[in-house]
Amino acid sequence: MTRSEHPGGDPEPERVTREAARTTSASTEAVDEALKTRAMDEAPVGITVADATRHDMPLIYANAAFERITGYPPSYAVGRNCRFLQGEATRDAPVDRMRAAIEEGTATTVELRNYRRDGELFWNEVTIAPLRDETGEIAYYVGFQQDVTARKHAERAAANRAARIERERLAQERLLERLDGVVADVTEAVARASSRAELREAVVESIANTYVGTWIGGYDPATETVLPEVAGGTTEPDVEDRAVAVDDPGDRTVDRVVAEAVDGRAVRLESLSSEGPEEAAAVAGVPLHFGEATYGAVAVYVQTEEFRDYERDVLAALGRAIAIGINALESQRTLRGDEVVEFRLEIGDHPLAAFGEALSRSLRYAGTVGDREERSFLFELDDGVDAETIRAAGRDSGVTVHAVFAAATETPVVELSVGESPLEELLREYSGELCGWSVEGGVAVATVEVGREALARSLANDALDRFENADLRSYRRRERRHETRREFVAEIESRLTDRQRAALLRAHTSGYFEWPHRTTGEELADSMGVSRSTFHQHLRAAYRKIATAIFDR
């Protein structure tokens, strides 16, 4: 039934419903407003609201997070433009972008260097957006602030790391280019060098073009020292005037590094103190070794205190290349017969040393006789002594005395042998040649020649190991003597039989050709274990061959 049908009806329910609706709407709006305010107050980011209708757009609201981020309470912030967060470190570009967005009525996000209330700088990521009224005009600007300092530091650290990696990459590329250049130069120098001196000069020049300075030195096994020979670039002023002792290098950093490199057969590096060149911060010791042979070392001065792993590898490869070059030159000269290694080995407990000590005499080597099952040696004594004393000394020292010539003279000659010795074995193993002996003061010194340096070093090292009281007195490389006389003698000796040479050598050494004779043909024949006539046959045959070599050339 409608109200027209009931004119006296009660209109109260409809009014109550409308009022209730209005009340509910107002309550809802109040709740919504309170909820929005609470949400803004408790938001984890800073929130501000600026009045866009007033001059200088002062803040009319700032939440608690804004205070936590900036240190400024709302009571301070409200009524002020937010530029109070800016300072000297704030850059103009992001501020200009915010100003342009406000003029255009658009939103934007920038990162600013802002200041907290206590003056501490921080990175502030600010987003601003316009709020419009019912007419569409901008009434407010809401701002959101977020402290991104940790992120910016991480980004900056990452950027710095990336930049550092890039710088290192470029530096490595440049270094590798230089190292490739020095490797190529040194390799070419090694390949083209025709002598050790030329190789040393070329190597030093190549390395000095890449590094601050360098020097190269050869190794002397007798004294166990490295002797600097050629220097280039910036080095110590006295580098070529001193020797580096491998076993006791002293306090010098350069000497110690070189000694450790040679002893350990590996590249060594150490920072330099004030003792080094001003331009150098560190020095590398690079050993030169091939197989068992050590040829010396190269010292390389650098400006940085650290070597990269690949740089160490390159220097090690350079050292091997130089050593291979030296070995190749040595092999070529050996094949041509241009050079030999001569060393003198002192053997304190050798039977010859005991023999000389028993006689209290010095012995001078006169030659080697090869007509027996074992080689025998001829020695001149520095003073006269009777034959029986000589033979007794031989028995006491383990030396076999085969003959004594001219015992009554001032320089008697004794032929003796010492049996098989470790030295004989080593000479056969390393193709060495025993060139002579000297015995003095109870010490025997053998002079040995070897065609290749690697073999010579191995022979010398093994001899030092096998003999208890042994020492290397001298060690040197020298030109092989291409003398006409030597070639002539070698040609004659190649024509003589062992017996003919033995008869000739005994006769010459014992004074048989002198007048009056210092010894007789009978004595010489007895020493050879043949008759006098057989001895003279051998001697005459030797005369004939010598005459033929002289006159039928």
Number of C-alpha atoms within 10 A of each C-alpha: 5 7 10 8 8 9 8 8 10 9 9 8 8 10 10 11 11 11 11 12 12 12 12 12 12 12 12 12 12 12 12 12 12 12 12 12 13 12 12 19 18 14 14 16 19 23 24 24 23 26 20 20 13 11 8 13 18 20 24 17 18 25 22 20 22 24 19 15 19 23 16 19 16 17 11 12 20 18 16 14 16 17 10 13 19 16 13 8 11 17 14 9 12 17 16 11 14 19 13 14 17 18 9 9 16 14 16 18 17 14 20 22 18 24 22 17 15 9 12 9 18 18 20 22 17 20 17 22 18 20 18 13 9 7 7 8 13 17 17 21 22 19 22 19 22 19 21 16 15 11 11 15 12 12 12 12 12 12 12 12 12 12 12 12 12 12 12 13 12 12 12 16 12 12 15 16 12 16 21 13 16 23 21 14 18 25 18 15 22 25 16 13 18 16 14 15 11 13 22 24 18 21 28 23 22 21 26 20 16 16 19 20 25 28 27 26 25 19 24 19 22 16 17 17 22 26 20 22 17 20 24 20 18 20 21 17 10 8 19 16 9 13 20 23 19 22 14 12 19 13 8 13 19 27 22 21 23 31 28 21 24 27 14 11 17 19 25 22 24 17 19 20 13 8 10 20 17 13 14 22 19 22 28 23 30 30 33 30 23 18 9 11 18 21 23 25 28 31 27 28 30 23 16 12 13 15 16 9 8 12 15 18 14 18 22 20 16 24 24 17 20 27 23 19 24 23 21 15 19 21 18 15 19 18 12 10 15 16 22 21 22 23 23 22 22 25 24 20 15 24 23 27 23 23 27 24 19 17 18 15 19 22 25 18 18 21 19 21 21 15 16 13 7 12 14 21 20 26 25 23 21 15 15 16 18 13 19 11 12 19 20 15 21 24 13 13 18 16 20 18 21 18 19 25 26 23 22 15 15 13 19 24 27 26 22 22 21 18 14 10 10 11 20 13 13 18 18 11 11 18 15 22 16 15 14 17 22 20 26 16 14 21 23 25 23 21 18 21 22 23 24 23 23 21 18 24 20 15 22 24 15 14 22 17 12 13 16 12 13 20 20 20 15 15 21 14 16 11 11 16 13 11 9 9 10 11 12 13 13 11 13 18 16 11 14 18 15 16 21 23 23 24 27 22 18 27 23 13 21 28 20 21 14 11 7 8 13 18 23 16 17 15 18 24 19 14 19 20 13 13 15 16 12 15 23 19 15 19 20 15 18 23 14 11 15 18 12 12 14 11 7 7 5
